[in-house]
Amino acid sequence: MGVDPKNTIITCRLSGISLRSALPLILDGLQLKWAIHNGVLFITSEQRAESEELHTTKVYDVSDLLLADARV
């Protein structure tokens, strides 16, 4: 199912909840998902929201923190 951004009107009155909680309530009926990539909120298809394009895995070496903690 595609959504025509020029012809799809979405209205929803919500209060007292976070945007994180509101987005699924708004988007699920349209089969859309949201993702944050590089600080930008994307509203897109489920496939794209879960794709590697919008998700990056970073690995950090924290072994120096563990060694410093062991010396205390």
N, CA, C and O atoms as CSV, one atom per row, in Angstrom:
chain,resi,resn,atom,element,x,y,z
A,1,MET,N,N,0.845,-1.182,0.000
A,1,MET,CA,C,0.000,0.000,0.000
A,1,MET,C,C,0.882,1.235,0.000
A,1,MET,O,O,1.742,1.382,0.869
A,2,GLY,N,N,0.686,2.105,-0.944
A,2,GLY,CA,C,1.424,3.345,-0.992
A,2,GLY,C,C,0.591,4.492,-0.445
A,2,GLY,O,O,-0.639,4.450,-0.462
A,3,VAL,N,N,1.273,5.504,0.034
A,3,VAL,CA,C,0.602,6.683,0.559
A,3,VAL,C,C,1.018,7.862,-0.308
A,3,VAL,O,O,2.207,8.133,-0.473
A,4,ASP,N,N,0.043,8.551,-0.853
A,4,ASP,CA,C,0.312,9.725,-1.666
A,4,ASP,C,C,0.457,10.929,-0.730
A,4,ASP,O,O,-0.535,11.378,-0.155
A,5,PRO,N,N,1.674,11.458,-0.568
A,5,PRO,CA,C,1.876,12.549,0.375
A,5,PRO,C,C,1.114,13.823,0.027
A,5,PRO,O,O,0.887,14.662,0.899
A,6,LYS,N,N,0.720,13.979,-1.224
A,6,LYS,CA,C,-0.022,15.174,-1.619
A,6,LYS,C,C,-1.521,15.038,-1.367
A,6,LYS,O,O,-2.216,16.047,-1.245
A,7,ASN,N,N,-2.026,13.822,-1.287
A,7,ASN,CA,C,-3.464,13.611,-1.161
A,7,ASN,C,C,-3.881,12.866,0.111
A,7,ASN,O,O,-5.048,12.502,0.254
A,8,THR,N,N,-2.955,12.639,1.022
A,8,THR,CA,C,-3.282,11.939,2.253
A,8,THR,C,C,-3.299,12.937,3.404
A,8,THR,O,O,-2.275,13.530,3.741
A,9,ILE,N,N,-4.457,13.111,3.995
A,9,ILE,CA,C,-4.606,14.022,5.122
A,9,ILE,C,C,-4.696,13.184,6.390
A,9,ILE,O,O,-5.493,12.250,6.477
A,10,ILE,N,N,-3.873,13.528,7.363
A,10,ILE,CA,C,-3.865,12.812,8.627
A,10,ILE,C,C,-4.226,13.807,9.720
A,10,ILE,O,O,-3.582,14.846,9.863
A,11,THR,N,N,-5.252,13.485,10.483
A,11,THR,CA,C,-5.603,14.308,11.638
A,11,THR,C,C,-5.667,13.419,12.861
A,11,THR,O,O,-6.166,12.295,12.805
A,12,CYS,N,N,-5.159,13.932,13.960
A,12,CYS,CA,C,-5.141,13.163,15.195
A,12,CYS,C,C,-4.955,14.140,16.354
A,12,CYS,O,O,-4.029,14.950,16.351
A,13,ARG,N,N,-5.838,14.055,17.336
A,13,ARG,CA,C,-5.716,14.899,18.531
A,13,ARG,C,C,-5.216,14.045,19.681
A,13,ARG,O,O,-5.894,13.122,20.131
A,14,LEU,N,N,-4.041,14.363,20.138
A,14,LEU,CA,C,-3.448,13.648,21.263
A,14,LEU,C,C,-2.866,14.671,22.217
A,14,LEU,O,O,-2.383,15.720,21.792
A,15,SER,N,N,-2.911,14.371,23.491
A,15,SER,CA,C,-2.259,15.249,24.457
A,15,SER,C,C,-1.743,14.418,25.614
A,15,SER,O,O,-2.267,13.348,25.923
A,16,GLY,N,N,-0.722,14.928,26.234
A,16,GLY,CA,C,-0.163,14.264,27.393
A,16,GLY,C,C,0.692,13.056,27.097
A,16,GLY,O,O,1.005,12.288,28.007
A,17,ILE,N,N,1.083,12.865,25.832
A,17,ILE,CA,C,1.978,11.749,25.502
A,17,ILE,C,C,3.141,12.282,24.677
A,17,ILE,O,O,3.054,13.344,24.060
A,18,SER,N,N,4.209,11.535,24.681
A,18,SER,CA,C,5.397,11.939,23.928
A,18,SER,C,C,5.197,11.694,22.435
A,18,SER,O,O,4.319,10.934,22.027
A,19,LEU,N,N,6.019,12.348,21.640
A,19,LEU,CA,C,5.984,12.114,20.193
A,19,LEU,C,C,6.324,10.661,19.899
A,19,LEU,O,O,5.755,10.066,18.984
A,20,ARG,N,N,7.246,10.082,20.664
A,20,ARG,CA,C,7.619,8.665,20.489
A,20,ARG,C,C,6.406,7.762,20.646
A,20,ARG,O,O,6.286,6.763,19.937
A,21,SER,N,N,5.512,8.093,21.556
A,21,SER,CA,C,4.296,7.301,21.756
A,21,SER,C,C,3.221,7.621,20.723
A,21,SER,O,O,2.450,6.743,20.337
A,22,ALA,N,N,3.167,8.872,20.275
A,22,ALA,CA,C,2.134,9.296,19.332
A,22,ALA,C,C,2.380,8.781,17.917
A,22,ALA,O,O,1.431,8.431,17.217
A,23,LEU,N,N,3.620,8.732,17.495
A,23,LEU,CA,C,3.904,8.343,16.111
A,23,LEU,C,C,3.342,6.981,15.730
A,23,LEU,O,O,2.721,6.877,14.672
A,24,PRO,N,N,3.521,5.930,16.527
A,24,PRO,CA,C,2.918,4.647,16.136
A,24,PRO,C,C,1.394,4.713,16.044
A,24,PRO,O,O,0.801,4.086,15.167
A,25,LEU,N,N,0.761,5.461,16.934
A,25,LEU,CA,C,-0.691,5.593,16.882
A,25,LEU,C,C,-1.142,6.235,15.573
A,25,LEU,O,O,-2.170,5.860,15.008
A,26,ILE,N,N,-0.377,7.188,15.106
A,26,ILE,CA,C,-0.712,7.912,13.880
A,26,ILE,C,C,-0.363,7.094,12.635
A,26,ILE,O,O,-1.135,7.061,11.678
A,27,LEU,N,N,0.786,6.442,12.646
A,27,LEU,CA,C,1.332,5.833,11.427
A,27,LEU,C,C,0.908,4.392,11.173
A,27,LEU,O,O,0.898,3.959,10.020
A,28,ASP,N,N,0.560,3.640,12.204
A,28,ASP,CA,C,0.244,2.215,12.016
A,28,ASP,C,C,-0.888,1.980,11.022
A,28,ASP,O,O,-0.819,1.049,10.220
A,29,GLY,N,N,-1.916,2.801,11.062
A,29,GLY,CA,C,-3.040,2.634,10.144
A,29,GLY,C,C,-2.672,2.854,8.685
A,29,GLY,O,O,-3.370,2.391,7.783
A,30,LEU,N,N,-1.574,3.562,8.459
A,30,LEU,CA,C,-1.097,3.823,7.092
A,30,LEU,C,C,0.031,2.878,6.693
A,30,LEU,O,O,0.607,3.003,5.613
A,31,GLN,N,N,0.336,1.939,7.570
A,31,GLN,CA,C,1.435,1.000,7.357
A,31,GLN,C,C,2.753,1.731,7.146
A,31,GLN,O,O,3.543,1.379,6.270
A,32,LEU,N,N,2.973,2.753,7.964
A,32,LEU,CA,C,4.210,3.518,7.919
A,32,LEU,C,C,4.937,3.371,9.246
A,32,LEU,O,O,4.330,3.043,10.265
A,33,LYS,N,N,6.221,3.612,9.224
A,33,LYS,CA,C,7.061,3.567,10.417
A,33,LYS,C,C,7.912,4.832,10.452
A,33,LYS,O,O,7.989,5.579,9.477
A,34,TRP,N,N,8.544,5.049,11.592
A,34,TRP,CA,C,9.436,6.197,11.705
A,34,TRP,C,C,10.820,5.726,12.143
A,34,TRP,O,O,10.976,4.692,12.793
A,35,ALA,N,N,11.807,6.515,11.767
A,35,ALA,CA,C,13.185,6.233,12.160
A,35,ALA,C,C,13.925,7.559,12.229
A,35,ALA,O,O,13.599,8.505,11.511
A,36,ILE,N,N,14.914,7.616,13.092
A,36,ILE,CA,C,15.766,8.796,13.169
A,36,ILE,C,C,17.115,8.413,12.595
A,36,ILE,O,O,17.725,7.431,13.019
A,37,HIS,N,N,17.580,9.192,11.631
A,37,HIS,CA,C,18.866,8.947,10.973
A,37,HIS,C,C,19.600,10.274,10.873
A,37,HIS,O,O,19.095,11.228,10.282
A,38,ASN,N,N,20.786,10.331,11.450
A,38,ASN,CA,C,21.588,11.561,11.464
A,38,ASN,C,C,20.799,12.743,12.032
A,38,ASN,O,O,20.910,13.863,11.534
A,39,GLY,N,N,20.014,12.494,13.059
A,39,GLY,CA,C,19.271,13.555,13.724
A,39,GLY,C,C,18.026,14.023,12.994
A,39,GLY,O,O,17.429,15.031,13.374
A,40,VAL,N,N,17.624,13.306,11.949
A,40,VAL,CA,C,16.452,13.686,11.154
A,40,VAL,C,C,15.375,12.615,11.309
A,40,VAL,O,O,15.663,11.423,11.212
A,41,LEU,N,N,14.139,13.040,11.548
A,41,LEU,CA,C,13.009,12.121,11.664
A,41,LEU,C,C,12.516,11.768,10.265
A,41,LEU,O,O,12.131,12.646,9.493
A,42,PHE,N,N,12.529,10.469,9.946
A,42,PHE,CA,C,12.013,9.979,8.668
A,42,PHE,C,C,10.715,9.234,8.919
A,42,PHE,O,O,10.645,8.400,9.821
A,43,ILE,N,N,9.702,9.518,8.145
A,43,ILE,CA,C,8.468,8.741,8.128
A,43,ILE,C,C,8.469,8.019,6.796
A,43,ILE,O,O,8.458,8.648,5.738
A,44,THR,N,N,8.483,6.697,6.852
A,44,THR,CA,C,8.737,5.922,5.646
A,44,THR,C,C,8.096,4.540,5.759
A,44,THR,O,O,7.401,4.248,6.732
A,45,SER,N,N,8.330,3.708,4.774
A,45,SER,CA,C,7.801,2.343,4.794
A,45,SER,C,C,8.519,1.521,5.857
A,45,SER,O,O,9.628,1.856,6.273
A,46,GLU,N,N,7.870,0.437,6.292
A,46,GLU,CA,C,8.478,-0.430,7.301
A,46,GLU,C,C,9.797,-1.003,6.796
A,46,GLU,O,O,10.766,-1.097,7.550
A,47,GLN,N,N,9.836,-1.384,5.527
A,47,GLN,CA,C,11.051,-1.975,4.959
A,47,GLN,C,C,12.209,-0.981,5.020
A,47,GLN,O,O,13.319,-1.346,5.406
A,48,ARG,N,N,11.957,0.262,4.644
A,48,ARG,CA,C,13.038,1.247,4.647
A,48,ARG,C,C,13.424,1.639,6.075
A,48,ARG,O,O,14.601,1.857,6.362
A,49,ALA,N,N,12.441,1.728,6.963
A,49,ALA,CA,C,12.730,2.103,8.354
A,49,ALA,C,C,13.637,1.087,9.026
A,49,ALA,O,O,14.426,1.441,9.902
A,50,GLU,N,N,13.532,-0.170,8.627
A,50,GLU,CA,C,14.342,-1.220,9.226
A,50,GLU,C,C,15.566,-1.584,8.390
A,50,GLU,O,O,16.297,-2.511,8.739
A,51,SER,N,N,15.798,-0.869,7.296
A,51,SER,CA,C,16.906,-1.181,6.411
A,51,SER,C,C,18.227,-0.651,6.969
A,51,SER,O,O,18.249,0.198,7.859
A,52,GLU,N,N,19.306,-1.165,6.430
A,52,GLU,CA,C,20.632,-0.703,6.824
A,52,GLU,C,C,20.845,0.755,6.426
A,52,GLU,O,O,21.686,1.444,7.004
A,53,GLU,N,N,20.088,1.219,5.448
A,53,GLU,CA,C,20.211,2.606,4.992
A,53,GLU,C,C,19.958,3.593,6.136
A,53,GLU,O,O,20.603,4.639,6.207
A,54,LEU,N,N,19.030,3.263,7.019
A,54,LEU,CA,C,18.692,4.164,8.113
A,54,LEU,C,C,19.255,3.719,9.464
A,54,LEU,O,O,19.052,4.403,10.467
A,55,HIS,N,N,19.953,2.594,9.505
A,55,HIS,CA,C,20.527,2.122,10.757
A,55,HIS,C,C,22.016,1.895,10.585
A,55,HIS,O,O,22.456,1.284,9.612
A,56,THR,N,N,22.774,2.384,11.524
A,56,THR,CA,C,24.212,2.204,11.508
A,56,THR,C,C,24.640,1.620,12.841
A,56,THR,O,O,24.238,2.102,13.900
A,57,THR,N,N,25.451,0.589,12.784
A,57,THR,CA,C,25.986,-0.002,14.002
A,57,THR,C,C,27.398,0.526,14.212
A,57,THR,O,O,28.224,0.492,13.299
A,58,LYS,N,N,27.668,1.012,15.409
A,58,LYS,CA,C,29.007,1.503,15.736
A,58,LYS,C,C,29.553,0.691,16.899
A,58,LYS,O,O,28.834,0.389,17.851
A,59,VAL,N,N,30.819,0.346,16.815
A,59,VAL,CA,C,31.476,-0.410,17.871
A,59,VAL,C,C,32.595,0.457,18.430
A,59,VAL,O,O,33.411,0.997,17.683
A,60,TYR,N,N,32.624,0.584,19.744
A,60,TYR,CA,C,33.645,1.380,20.406
A,60,TYR,C,C,34.454,0.489,21.334
A,60,TYR,O,O,33.902,-0.359,22.035
A,61,ASP,N,N,35.757,0.688,21.333
A,61,ASP,CA,C,36.638,-0.037,22.232
A,61,ASP,C,C,36.583,0.642,23.599
A,61,ASP,O,O,37.013,1.787,23.742
A,62,VAL,N,N,36.067,-0.045,24.582
A,62,VAL,CA,C,35.965,0.513,25.931
A,62,VAL,C,C,36.811,-0.289,26.917
A,62,VAL,O,O,36.618,-0.194,28.129
A,63,SER,N,N,37.737,-1.067,26.400
A,63,SER,CA,C,38.545,-1.908,27.275
A,63,SER,C,C,39.348,-1.076,28.263
A,63,SER,O,O,39.596,-1.528,29.381
A,64,ASP,N,N,39.760,0.126,27.880
A,64,ASP,CA,C,40.510,0.975,28.807
A,64,ASP,C,C,39.662,1.379,30.002
A,64,ASP,O,O,40.200,1.591,31.088
A,65,LEU,N,N,38.352,1.489,29.829
A,65,LEU,CA,C,37.468,1.797,30.946
A,65,LEU,C,C,37.383,0.624,31.914
A,65,LEU,O,O,37.331,0.815,33.129
A,66,LEU,N,N,37.369,-0.581,31.373
A,66,LEU,CA,C,37.296,-1.767,32.212
A,66,LEU,C,C,38.582,-1.956,33.003
A,66,LEU,O,O,38.538,-2.320,34.179
A,67,LEU,N,N,39.708,-1.718,32.380
A,67,LEU,CA,C,40.992,-1.865,33.074
A,67,LEU,C,C,41.142,-0.815,34.163
A,67,LEU,O,O,41.644,-1.117,35.245
A,68,ALA,N,N,40.712,0.420,33.892
A,68,ALA,CA,C,40.807,1.484,34.886
A,68,ALA,C,C,39.920,1.161,36.079
A,68,ALA,O,O,40.296,1.432,37.220
A,69,ASP,N,N,38.767,0.596,35.835
A,69,ASP,CA,C,37.832,0.252,36.901
A,69,ASP,C,C,38.400,-0.874,37.763
A,69,ASP,O,O,38.164,-0.899,38.971
A,70,ALA,N,N,39.142,-1.800,37.167
A,70,ALA,CA,C,39.695,-2.942,37.895
A,70,ALA,C,C,40.829,-2.506,38.825
A,70,ALA,O,O,41.087,-3.170,39.830
A,71,ARG,N,N,41.507,-1.405,38.507
A,71,ARG,CA,C,42.635,-0.926,39.337
A,71,ARG,C,C,42.172,-0.193,40.581
A,71,ARG,O,O,42.970,0.042,41.489
A,72,VAL,N,N,40.908,0.170,40.642
A,72,VAL,CA,C,40.423,0.970,41.783
A,72,VAL,C,C,40.214,0.125,43.000
A,72,VAL,O,O,39.810,0.636,44.045
